[in-house]
Amino acid sequence: MCQVKIRNLEKNIVSLLDRVHGSTDTPHRADLDFNETKRKRKPDGFYFFTVQETGNESHGIIIEKKTVRNKASFFLFDPNGKHWANHTAYHVMISHDGKSLEPSVSISPDNSWNPMGYCGLWCIVVAVFLSNVSSSRDDKRAFPNTAIDKFYSYMDTHGTEFIEDIYQNMVLRYRGEYNSISECRIFIDAVVGKILLALS
């Protein structure tokens, strides 16, 4: 039941967060298609991927696309940390402009935040946070750009308790299934509130 709730959150927050663009399953060895045509655009932002590892295991990651001066770069977030990201159980490349590119793991934490296997939930929390970081002074989102370092530093120390609180109180004990937009909006607002409190 908890996996259903997490899958519904992944699917529905795409409608609520303008920087989140989709959720896709992928094999553990894959070229992720970020090629564009006039009809098929891949805007900057965050893309959820569920990696189907060997056996029945799966693992949640985020790919961020960021374009600066018409040059696209790709970044991989893995809550298990940089040394795990894109190395052992899975390896993904980015197919873009006819080239195969290795995504940077610089947005993954230095060490694992995920000792309990909450990778999908971590990806949702990180997408909610990063989607609410201002990109300019005129951008009135919940967090200034300077909050990113504070967020990573806080999660390095307190990430286990933080994600356990969200899992216990907003997933496990929550009676709904997050299959409506209004439920997902409540979840997003609660996560933003918890992060604001943690970073204050």
For each residue, the residues with C-beta under 8 A, 3 or more apart:
1: 4 5 177
2: 5 6 167 171 172
3: 6 7 120
4: 1 7 8 177
5: 1 2 8 9 171 174 176 177 178
6: 2 3 9 10 120 121 124 171
7: 3 4 10 11 23 120
8: 4 5 11 12 177 178 179 184
9: 5 6 12 13 124 178 184 187
10: 6 7 13 14 23 48 120 123 124
11: 7 8 14 23
12: 8 9 15 16 178 179 180 181 183 184
13: 9 10 16 17 20 124 127 128 184 187 188
14: 10 11 17 20 21 22 23
15: 12 181 184
16: 12 13 181 184 185 188
17: 13 14 20 127 128 131 188
18: 45 131
19: 44 45 46 127 130 131
20: 13 14 17 45 46 47 48 127 131
21: 14 42 43 45 46 47
22: 14 47 48
23: 7 10 11 14 47 48 49 50
24: 47 48 49 50
25: 49 50 52 58
26: 30 32 49 50 51 52 92
27: 30 51 52
28: 51 52 53 54 89 90 91
29: 90 91 92
30: 26 27 92 93
31: 92 93 94 95 100
32: 26 47 49 63 92 93 94 95
33: 95
34: 42 63 65 72 74 94 95 96
35: 40 42 95 96 97 98
36: 40 41 42
37: 40
38:
39:
40: 35 36 37
41: 36
42: 21 34 35 36 65
43: 21 65
44: 19 65 66 67 72
45: 18 19 20 21 64 65 131
46: 19 20 21 62 63 64 127 130 131
47: 20 21 22 23 24 32 62 63 64 65
48: 10 20 22 23 24 60 61 62 123 124 127
49: 23 24 25 26 32 60 61 62 63 92
50: 23 24 25 26 58 59 60 120
51: 26 27 28 58 59 60 61 89 90 92
52: 25 26 27 28 57 58
53: 28 57 58 59 89 90
54: 28 57 89
55:
56:
57: 52 53 54 89
58: 25 50 51 52 53
59: 50 51 53 78 80 89 90 119
60: 48 49 50 51 79 119 120 121 122 123
61: 48 49 51 76 77 78 85 90 92 119 123
62: 46 47 48 49 76 77 107 123 126 127
63: 32 34 46 47 49 74 75 76 77 92 94 103
64: 45 46 47 74 75 76 77 107 130
65: 34 42 43 44 45 47 72 73 74
66: 44 72 73 74 75
67: 44 70 71 72 73
68: 71 73
69:
70: 67
71: 67 68
72: 34 44 65 66 67 96 97
73: 65 66 67 68 104
74: 34 63 64 65 66 94 96 101 103 104
75: 63 64 66 103 104 105 106 107
76: 61 62 63 64 85 86 92 103 104 105 107 108
77: 61 62 63 64 85 107 108 123 126
78: 59 61 81 82 84 85 86 105 108 119
79: 60 108 109 112 113 114 118 119 122 123 126
80: 59 84 85 108 112 113 114 119
81: 78 84 85 108 109 110 111 112 113
82: 78 85 105 106 108 109 110
83: 87
84: 78 80 81 87 88 89 112
85: 61 76 77 78 80 81 82 105 108
86: 76 78 90 91 92 102 103 105
87: 83 84 91
88: 84
89: 28 51 53 54 57 59 84
90: 28 29 51 53 59 61 86
91: 28 29 86 87
92: 26 29 30 31 32 49 51 61 63 76 86 103
93: 30 31 32 100 101 102 103
94: 31 32 34 63 74 100 101 102 103
95: 31 32 33 34 35 99 100 101
96: 34 35 72 74 99 101
97: 35 72
98: 35
99: 95 96
100: 31 93 94 95
101: 74 93 94 95 96
102: 86 93 94
103: 63 74 75 76 86 92 93 94
104: 73 74 75 76 107
105: 75 76 78 82 85 86 108
106: 75 82
107: 62 64 75 76 77 104
108: 76 77 78 79 80 81 82 85 105
109: 79 81 82 112 113 152 155 156 159
110: 81 82 156
111: 81 156
112: 79 80 81 84 109 115
113: 79 80 81 109 122 155 156 159 160 163
114: 79 80 117 118 119 122 159 163
115: 112 160
116: 160 163 164 167
117: 114
118: 79 114 121 122 163 167
119: 59 60 61 78 79 80 114 122 123
120: 3 6 7 10 50 60 123 124
121: 6 60 118 124 125 163 166 167 171
122: 60 79 113 114 118 119 125 126 163
123: 10 48 60 61 62 77 79 119 120 126 127
124: 6 9 10 13 48 120 121 127 128 191
125: 121 122 128 129 163 166 191 195
126: 62 77 79 122 123 129 130
127: 13 17 19 20 46 48 62 123 124 130 131
128: 13 17 124 125 131 132 188 191 192 195
129: 125 126 132 133 143 151 191 192 195
130: 19 46 64 126 127 133 148
131: 17 18 19 20 45 46 127 128 141
132: 128 129 141 142 143 192
133: 129 130 141 143 144 145 147 148
134: 137 139 140 141 143 144 145
135: 139 145
136: 139
137: 134
138:
139: 134 135 136
140: 134
141: 131 132 133 134
142: 132 192 196
143: 129 132 133 134 147 148 151 195 196 199
144: 133 134 147
145: 133 134 135 148
146: 149 150
147: 133 143 144 150 151 199
148: 130 133 143 145 151 152
149: 146 152 153
150: 146 147 153 154 199
151: 129 143 147 148 154 155 195 199
152: 109 148 149 155 156
153: 149 150 156 157
154: 150 151 157 158 159 162 198 199
155: 109 113 151 152 158 159 162
156: 109 110 111 113 152 153 159
157: 153 154
158: 154 155 161 162 198
159: 109 113 114 154 155 156 162 163
160: 113 115 116 163 164
161: 158 164 165
162: 154 155 158 159 165 166 194 198
163: 113 114 116 118 121 122 125 159 160 166 167
164: 116 160 161 167 168
165: 161 162 168 169 194
166: 121 125 162 163 169 170 171 191 194
167: 2 116 118 121 163 164 170 171 172
168: 164 165 171 172 173
169: 165 166 172 173 174
170: 166 167 173 174 187 190 191
171: 2 5 6 121 166 167 168 174
172: 2 167 168 169
173: 168 169 170
174: 5 169 170 171 178
175:
176: 5 179 180 183
177: 1 4 5 8 183
178: 5 8 9 12 174 183 184 187
179: 8 12 176 183
180: 12 176 183 184
181: 12 15 16 184 185
182: 185 186
183: 12 176 177 178 179 180 186 187
184: 8 9 12 13 15 16 178 180 181 187 188
185: 16 181 182 188 189
186: 182 183 189 190
187: 9 13 170 178 183 184 190 191
188: 13 16 17 128 184 185 191 192
189: 185 186 192 193
190: 170 186 187 193 194
191: 124 125 128 129 166 170 187 188 194 195
192: 128 129 132 142 188 189 195 196
193: 189 190 196 197
194: 162 165 166 190 191 197 198
195: 125 128 129 143 151 191 192 198 199
196: 142 143 192 193 199 200
197: 193 194 200
198: 154 158 162 194 195
199: 143 147 150 151 154 195 196
200: 196 197
